Structures are given as C-alpha cells and as structure tokens.
C-alpha cells in the first residue's frame, strides 16, 4: 500500500510540475512528512526527479523555438556550480536545521506567489 501511495504522490507532483507550480517542492514535503525520508535524501531524490522532467520540458521548449541557447548554456553552467556548492554545504547541516531552512524557503515562495502581480 505504501508503494502505491508513493507512486500516486509522484504522479500527482509530476502533473503539478507540468503546470509549472513546483511539484518537486511538494514531493520533498511528501517524502519528509509522510514517507519518513530524511531531508537530505528527499532533496537528492527531488534532484533525480527533476532531471527527466526538465529534459522533457527543455525538448518541448526548444522544439517551439522558445529557448535562447547561449543564455541557457550560461544559466546551466551557473546552476551546476551552485548546485555542487549547495550540496556540499547541505551535507554538513543537521537535518532539523535543514528542515527549518526549507520550511522558511517554502513559506517565502508561497507568499511571493500569493502577492506577486
């Protein structure tokens, strides 16, 4: 039963991601609150979840000529460097502190979505 619930959570967050809402963040919340996964593991799983979904989105946007390739390459390079630095930093942070930081981040993102014009 737990497997089925996890698959359904993945499917639902996949649909939400396709709408551009940020299903990956919801997947981290599901894994840490309901599935008992540590914060670091949940964020790592989220990154693995992000790769195929972002590649399919990139393909679709590239096909529709909505991607500025040079700018995307600069952004990707900056993203790789930042992700590596953040992963090293996160590996040294206690899980309880990481959960609080993530919670504040989610609240700030939610507030920006509510009050953004």
N, C-alpha and C positions, 0 to 999 in steps of 0.2 A: 504494500500500500504506500509506503514512504517513497518508493521508486516512482510510482505513478504520480504522486503529488509533486515530486521534484521535476518530473518531465513536464507536467502541466504548468508549473511555475516557469520553467524555461521557455515553453511555447508562448505563454502569456507575455513574458517580458520581451520575447522576440517580436511579437505583434506590436507591443508598445514601442519598441525601438524603431520599428519600421515607420511609425507615426512621428518619430523624432522627439519623443518625450524623455528618453533616457532610461530605457528598460534595464540597462546594465546596473544602474544605481539601485533600482528596485530588486534586482537579482541579488546584490550584495546584502541588502536588508533581509530578504527572504532567507538567504543562507545563514546569516549570523543569528537572526532572531528565531527562526523556525526549524532550521536544519542542524543547528549546533556546530556550524563550521567556524573556525577561528577567523578573525578579521583579516589577517594576512593571507590565509588560504582563500578566503572568499574574494579578496581583491585580485589574487592571482588567477583564480578561476574566471573572474569577470574579464580580465585581460584576454584570456584564451577564448572566451565567448565573443569578445569584441572583434577579434581578428577576422573570422569568416563573415560576420555581418558587415563590417566596414569594407571589406574587399568587394562584397556584392553591391554595396551602395556606391563605391568608387567606380565599379564597372558600369553601373547604370548611369551615373552622372557623366562619366567620360563618354559613353555612347551618345548621350544627349548634348555633348559639347558644353557642359557646364563646369568644366574643370580647367583652371589656369595651371598648366603643368609646371611651369617654372616656380610659381608661388607654392604649389603643392609640395614640390621637392624641398624647398626651404622649410616649410612647415613640418614635413616629415622628419627632416634632419634634426630640427629643434626638438621635436617630440621624442625622438629616440634618445637624445642626450638627456632630456629632462626626465623621461621615464626611467632610465638607468639610474640617474642620481636619486630620484624619489624612491626607487625600490631598495637601494642601499640604505637610505635614511629610514625607510619604514621597517626594515628588518631589525633595526636597533631600538624600535619603540615598543613599549609594553602594550599588549592587546587592549587593556582597559583605556589607556590614553588614546590609542588609535581609534577606538570606537567613539570616544568623545569628540575627537577631531573630525571624524567622518560625519557624526551627527550634526555638528555645527555647520559643516560644509553643506549637507543636505538641506538644513533649515535655510541657510543663506540662498541656496539655489532656488528653493521653493518660494521664498519671499521675492526674489528677483523676478521669477516667472509671474507671480501674482501682481506685482506693482509695475512691471515693465510695460511701456506703451507700445 
